[in-house]
Amino acid sequence: MSRQHSPADEGDGKVRLDKWLWVARFYKTRQLAHEALELGRVTVGGERVKASRVVKVGDELHLRINQLDYDIEVLALSSQRRSASEAQLLYAESEASRLAREEKQALLQAGRASFPHGAGRPTKKDRREIQRFKDGT
C-alpha cells in the first residue's frame, strides 16, 4: 500500500538548509546548495549561515543565483525531492522580488541579444589575417 506524501511531511520536523534548497529546486544538487551557502550567496534573516542550519517555517531567505536575487519565505518543510509543482508549495517569493528578478532577466537577455555571436571557427584566411595583425605587418 502506497502512502501519499504532502509537502508538510518532514519526518522529525528538522531539515538542513542545504537539503531544503535542493528539495525546493533552487539548486540541481545538494552539493551546489552547500557551496552557495559556504560562499555566502544564501542568507537567512540577513545573516550568513552554515549548510547544517535547520530551516523553520517562516524563515526569510535571500538567494543569489546566476546574477538573480530571490527573497523567499519558507512555507513548508520537506526532506524528499518531488516535482517542481510540489516544490513551489514549499516557499513564497515576495512580489517585489519577483518583479525585480523578471526585470533583471529581461536586461540580461537584451544584453545577450545585442552581442553578436562569432561566425564560429576562423578560416585559414582569417587565421593568416590574425597572424599578420599580431606580427604587426
Buried (B, 14 or more C-beta within 10 A) or exposed (E): EEEEEEBEEBEEEEBBBBBBBBBBBBBEEBEBBBBBBEEEBBBBEEEEBEBEBEBEEEBEBBBBBEEBEBBBEBBBBBBEEBEEEBBBBBBEBEEEBBEBBEEEEEEEEEEEEEEEEEEEEEEEEEEEEEEEEEEEE
